[in-house]
Amino acid sequence: GSVEAVLAKYGDMQPGDMFISNDPYSGGGTHLPDIAMVAPVFYEGTLVGFTANIAHHADVGGKVPGSTSGDATSIFQEGIRIPLVRVCTAGQLNQDVVDFVQLNSRTPAERDGDLGAQIAANRTGVRRLAAVVARYGIDTYFQGVELLIDYAEKLMRANIARLPSGTYSFTDYLDDDGIHLGVPVPITVTVKIEGDQALVDFTGSSPQVSGPINVPLNGTLATIFYCFKALIGSDIPSNHGIYRALSVVAPDRSIVNCRPPAPVGERIDTCQRIADTFFGAMFAAAPERVIAASNSSVTTATFSGIHPDTGDFYVYLETIAGGMGAHAHGDGLSGVQVHMTNTSNLAVEALEREYPLLVERYRFLIDSGGPGHNRGGLGIQRDIRALHDGVVFSGLADRQQHAPWGLAGGREGATGKYLLQRTDGSSQVLSSKVSNVDLHAEDTISVRTPGAGGYGSPHQRESERIKRDLIEGKISARAAAEEYGMVITDTGAVDDEGTARARSQRD
């Protein structure tokens, strides 16, 4: 999207130019913390391509530290909107542009370093692509580009053609939009497979909403791109040829094709729900390939304040993983990011070294994986204690009301929650989209992420696998008895004969 925006706006590009933007509505972006850099690549005076990268920046201004606010009602509350402009001209950095971004961030030194890294990455890409063209010659290079795009299209069409033709529909829900609490937001998708072509239609999905869960069209297209690669073509090259086999209907001013000034900060949770909805629809067409609903929420915890040792303002932002849906071939993974996310575990030692925070507890949540012949993955509990007064917490999450569903008789996984625990012993469950919660020293936020749905009847799960889950603390004795039909003696041992009788009676 950002490359297309550059081509549409700038006809006077020259070697050494580089462009910057984060705007979802004019620069090809999807939300403001994601800043894109695009650099044209020339060889002997001919434009041969682009190198581009996107980096998520921990703070780009806006009404709350970390920029993305659960109660934002306008994109103007979510941070600085960077129009598509040159950040480098003929190889020279335009420092004014960097200064403008830094001035609008609570952590300007981080922005300076991160923007510099993005510029350096693109410059490396420019050199390497130019070297490829020099090695093979410009004519061979352009032929290769076209062939790669054609190859991706052919593979995508061939794999679509292996799906049974038909029309498949599904509806799933986001908990709410952060403004109208407790009011579910529907995502409806209808997938029509006809030969080697697929149509994805979002008619029936919610209109764009007041809160920050709207998705620009670029985000929706990227999600569908991912869904088809995950379902039928992980080996297909990632290029525009994939889109030639796909048609997407996204109603204007809907939650999947919003218009300004709709807020979009938490658009990733909607993209996650789009993915779950797509896979729910395609279960009837490809039951051996589809997974049950995952945690499918980028559960975000943001802590900020003045560091008592340095006097500098800090923003600690982490997205905490959860369960992955079970499938026909095995259990879902536990404590992982799913679908379009790309963040990994942040080591406790690294967090505590840099920020005045203490991780009290970090573990899998017992019984959070949906029961099934194949069990859903487990969510995570991560308890973080403030070590000084004046800490501010903000959280963004979903699947705290609408649990991740199972497939083929599998049960749903556990929902997530944010729990505030005060030093006076009181506690409070916070909403899934919460901003500016003041913490005192020794107050704790317990972040508990959703698990995932199971696959197949839990009564068909083999006894040895149930025993292993008990030993590893993934399920409780209660769940073993109630969900799986395991007979537990008064001493906590498994009664194999009693279990066999009880499960045969259930069957």
N, C-alpha and C positions, 0 to 999 in steps of 0.2 A: 504493500500500500504506500509506503513512504517513497519508494522508487518511482511509482506511478505519479505521485504528487510532484516530485522533482521534474520529471519529464514534461508534465503539464504546465509547470510554471516557468521553468528556466530553459530558454533556447540558446543561451550564450555561455554554456559551460566551457571550461578550459582545464587543462591539466593542473592538478594541485588544488582544485576547488573541493569543498566539502560542505554538506548541508546538514542542518540540525532542525528537529522539530519533535514535539511530543503531542501535538494537538489531534484528538480523534476526529475532529470535524473538518480540518483543512490540510493536515499534514500526514494522513494515512496511519495515525496511531490508534491506540485503543484505550489508554488511560494515561493521566499526566505523569505519574512517576516513571513510566517507560519512555526514556529519551532515545530517539533514533538518530543515527549518523549515517549519511549516505555520501559516497565519493564516486564520481565517474572515473572510469579507467580508459585512457587513450593509448593507442599504439600507432606511431607514425602519423599522428594527427587525426586518426579515426577513433570515434567512440566505440569501444568493444564490449563494454559492460559496466557493472557497478559492483562495488564492495560496500556492504552495509552491516551494521550491528545495532542491537537494542540493549540497553542496560536499565535495570530497575534501580532508581535512586531513592534512598531511604527517606529523603525529605525534599520536596520541591515547593514548600510554602503551603498555603491553604489554612483552613481554620483549626486544624489540630496537628501536633507533631506527627510526622509520618505521612501527612498530606491526605490520605484516604480516610474520610470520616463517614461513619455509619448513618449519621443524620444529615448529611449534605442533601440539599434540594436543588442545587445548581452547580454546574461545572466550575463556576467562578469561585466557589468555596473550596475547591479541591487542589488549588495550587496555581503556579504560574503556567500560562498557556504560551508555549514558544511557537511563534509562527515559523513557517518554513523559510529559513534564511541561511546565508552562507556563514559558516563558522570558520572556514578557511578560504582565502582567495589566492589562487596561484601559488599555493604552498605556504602562505603566511597566515598565522593564526589571527583572527579578528578578536582581540582580547575584550573588546566592548561587549560582545555577545556572552562570553564566559562571565564577565563581571555582572551582567544583568541577571544571569541565572543564579550566581552566587548570592547576590544581594537579596534574592527572594527565597533563600533557603535558610533554615535554622542551623544547618551544619555546612557552612560554605567551604571549609577546608576539604571535607569529603567530596563535595561536588567538584572542586578543582581537580582533585586526584582522579575521580571517576571519569570526568569528561576528557581529561588528558589521556587516560587509558583507552577510551573509545577512539579518539583521534589516532593514537598510535596503532591500534588494531587495524583501522581502515587503511592507514598508510602501508602497513605490512601487506594487507590484502591487495592493494593496488600494485605493489612491486611484484607480487607473486603471480597475479593474473597476467600482467604484462609479460612476465617471463614465459608463461605458458604460450602466449600468442607468438612471442619471438621464436620459441622452439619449434612450433608446428607450422607457422605461417598463418596469415590472417584469413586466407580462404579456407584452409582446413579447419581453423578454429571456428569460424561461423558455421561451417557444415556440421561440425561436431555438436555445437550448441543446438541447432535445429534437430539433429538426430536424437539427442538426449531428451528433448521435449516430446518429440514424436514417440520415442520409446516409452516414456512414462504414460502417455495417453494410451498406447496399445496395451501395455500391461494392465492399466486400470480397466479398460474396456473388457479385456479377456477375463479378468477376475470378477467384474460385475456380472458378466454373462454366465458365470458358474452359479450365481444365486438364482433361486426360483423366481420367475417373474410373478409379480403381484403387488398389492398395495398393503402396507404395514403401518400401523398407527400406535401411538402411545402418548400418555400425558403424565407428567411428573410436576412437582411443586417446589418452589422456594418457600421458606418459612414466612417471610414477609419482606417488605422493601426497606425496612429500617425506620420508616416514618409512620406507616399504618401498621402498628405492631399486631401480630397474630392474624393478619389477613393474608392467606396464601396467595402466591403468584404463580399461575399455571404456565407451563411450557408444553405446547402440543406440537408433535411432529408427525407428518405422514410421509413415508418413503415409498416411492413408486419405482419398482424395478421393471424395466421393459427392454429385454434384449441386453445390449451392452451399454445402456444409458440409465442413469439414475436421476430421479427428481426428488428433492427434499423440500417439503412445504411446511412452513410454520404457521399457516393460517389456523386461528383458534388460540394462539398464544396471547398472553396479556399485552394490552397496549403499554407503551412506555410509562414508567411509574415515577413517583415523586422522589424516591430514594436512589442510592448510587449503584443499583444493580442492573442498570441498562447496558446494552451492548451495541456498539457501533457495528455496522455491517461488516467491516473488515474482521472484527473479532469473531463474528458468526461464521464467515467463510473459512477462516483459519481453523475453527473448531470442526467444521464438516470435513475439511481436508484431513485433519487428524483422524476423525472417526473412520473414514473409509480406509485410510492406511492401516489403522489398528485392526479393522475387521477383516480386510481381504488382501492387503498389499504392503506389509511391512518392508518388503524388498524393493518396492517401487521407488525410483528416484524422486526426491522432493522438488518438484518444479511445476511450472504452470500447466504442463500437459495434463496433470490430474484433473484440473478444472474443466477441461474440454469434454470430459465424460459426465460431468455433474451439472445439474441445474438447481438453483436454490431460489425458493420463493420466500421472501422475508417481508411481510407487510410493512409499509412505511409507517413510521412513528409507533412501531411496536417495540417490545422489550428486546427484540433481536435485530432491530434496525432503527435505532433512536435518532432523534434530531436535537440540535442545540436549543436551549442550554441544559439539556438533561444531564444529570450527574452520572458518571460512569466508573467511579473509583473502584467499586467492588465487582466489576464486570466479570472477573474470573469465576466467581461462584455461579453466575448464570451460565457461563460457558461450560462449567462442570456439569450443571444440570442438563444442558443441551446434550452433552455426551451420554449421560445416563439415560435420557429420554430416547435418544437415537438407538442405543443398544437394547433398551427395552422393546422398541418397535421391531428391531431386527432379530429378536430371539426366535420368532416364528419362522424366519427364513434361514437362520444359521445357528441353531441351538448349541452346536458343538463349539462355536467360536465366541459366543457372547458371554460376558461375565455379568454376575448380579450387580446390583447397585453398590458402588463404593462409598467411602466417606464423602467424596465429591464436594468437599468444602475446603477452601484454602484458609484454614483456621489461623487467623493472624493475631499475634500479641505484640503490642507496641508499648514500650515503657520509655519515658523521657523525663528529663530533669537537669539540674545543674550538678555536675560531678563534684562531690565534696572535696576531692583531692586536687583537682585541676582548676575548678571554677568555670570549666567549659560546659556548654550545653551539649547533651548527648541524646541520641535517639537510637534505641535498640528495637529492631523490628525483626520478628521471626515468624515464619509460617510453619506450623507444627503439623506433622503428618498424621495419618489415620489408617483405617483398614481398607484393603482392596477386595473387591467382590470375588466370591468363589465362582468356580466354573466347572464345566463337565469333566475336566482333567485333574482337578486338585483343589486344595484349599486356597483361599485368598491370602496374599501377603499381609503381614502386620506391620504397622508403623511405617507406611510408605506414602509418598506423594503419588497421585494418580492423574491420568489424562494429560492435560496441557501444562502441568506444573514442572518446574525444573530445579527446585530447591531441595537440599538435603539436610540431614541432621547437623545442627550446630553443637559442637562439643561443649559440655558443661564447663570444662576448664577454660576454654576460649572466651565463653560468655563472661564468666566470673572474673577473668583477668582484665577485661576491657571495661566492664560496667559495674556500678555499685549495686549489684543484685546477687542473690543467692538462690540456687536451684535446690529446693528442699527435697523434691521427689521427682523421679523420672522413670516411668514404668509403663508396661502394657496394662490396659484395663481389662481385668478378668470378666468374662462373659459378654464382652462387647461385640464379638464376632457372631453373626447370625448362624444359628444351628442349621445343619444340613448334612446330607451324605458327604458333601464337601463344605467345610466350615468357612464362613466369612472371616476376613482378616480383622485383627484387633485394633482398637483405637489406642491413644496414648494419654497418659496423665503427666502433665509437667507443671509442678508447683514452683512459683517464682516469688521470692520474698524481697520486698524493698528494704534497703539498708540505710535509708535516710528519709527525712521528711521531704515533702514537695515533689514526690514522684507522681507522674500522671500516666494512667493506663487507658488505652483504647483498644477495642477488639472488633474484629470483623469475622463473621462465621455464618454457617447455615447448617442445615440438617440437625437443628436442635429441637425441631418440632416434627418434621416429616422424616421418619427413619429410612435408612437405606433398605430397599426391598430385596427379597430373595427371588429365586427362579426355580421352576420345576419342583415345587414343594418345599424349597428352602425357606427358612424364616428370616425375618428382618433383623438387621444389626442394631446396636444401641445408638441412640442419639448422643450429641455432645452437649457441653455447657461450659460457661465461665462461672466460677464460684469465687466470690470475694470473701476472705476470711480475715476479720479484724483482730487486733491484739487483745481486745476485750472479750474475745470468745464468740462474738456474734458473727453470723455469716449471711450472705445474700447471693442468690442466683441472679446474675446480670443478663440483660437481653443479648441476643446474638449479634447485634450491631450496636455497640456502646462506645461513647466518646467521653474523654475528659473526666475519668474517675480519679479523684484525688486519693493518694495513698500516703500513709504515715510510715515511719520506720517500723519494721516488723510486720506490717500488713502483708498478706499473701494473696496472689491470684492463682487459682488452680484452673489450668486450662485442660479440658477433657474433650478429646476429639471423637468424632463418630467412628464406629466400627464399620462393618460392611455386611451385605446380605449373604445368606447361604445358598447352596445349590443342591437340589435333590432332598428327599425326605430324610430328616435326622435319624429316623428309625432304621435306616439302611446303612448308617455309618458303622464301620467295623469296630468291634470292642477294643481291639488293640490301639486303634487311633484315639478312641475316647480315653482310654487309660493314659496314653501318652499326654493328651491335653491336660488331664488331671495332674499328672506328675509335674508338668511344666508350668502349671498355674494359669493356663489359658481358659479353663472352665472350672467352675466350682462343683462341689459334690451335689449341690442342689440342682444345678443345670444338668449335670450328668444324669440325675434321676428323672427330673421333670421333662427335659427336652429330648434326651436320648434313650430313656428307659433303662438306664443302668441301675442295678440294685446295689446299694451301699450298706454295709453292715454297721452296727453301732460303733465298731472300732475304726471305721473309716475305710475298711478294705472292700474290694469289689467282690461280690458274690456272682461268680461266672455262671453257675447253674441257674440261679434265680434270675439273672439278667437274660439268659437265653429263653427261659420260660416267659418272662414278662414281655420281651420283644416279639416273640412268636405270637403271643395273644394279641398284641397291638396290630401286627401284620394281618 
